[in-house]
């Protein structure tokens, strides 16, 4: 067998097939459609997977891909699977941007017990319109309130995250809140962590076909 290996060379492993976002790993690249329906941060861009994290809930765990392009803007991507499968693209807001987009008094109602919240976006200035019009819509309603989970800065696809008794590696505990528009094309995702840190994300749902090409790292 060794003689034939020397003569003909060892058979190369087949190239990795990358044809679905669920298969993306760190280092892979994707190109996004150039549709004008997409935000400028996504439209026609080439994005590389910087890391893969995991959201763990009671009955599910979901990967999240952190993407960056040549402009170094951070985009988060996950997969939304219901009757159909969609891409969920998100960007993170700082406190000042939240105050510019929503009335804080109304925003604060999201965290009240048994809240029935209808959240209106404030009128957009020309500057905000350029940056956020494709990420937002006029009105949202509260869909999910206080769902408990853990955030792991690690890819646990195909394996079980550390359990509660392994507190050192358990992940970061949080409660999540989600608001959706009537057509469920836009969302606001909020995560409140045990240390008081709060992440606010704008999310849009898009067809899988918005990823035009895939380039595997290996």
Secondary structure by P-SEA (a helix, b strand, c coil): caaaaaaccccccccccccccccccccbbbbbbbcccccccccbbbbbbcbbbbbbcccbbbbbbbbbcccbbbbbbbbbbccbbbbbbbbbbcaaaaaacccccccccccccccbbbbbbccccaaaaaccccccccbbbbccccccbbbbcccccccccccccccccccccbbbbbbbcccccbbbbbbbccccbbbbbbbbbbcccccccccccc
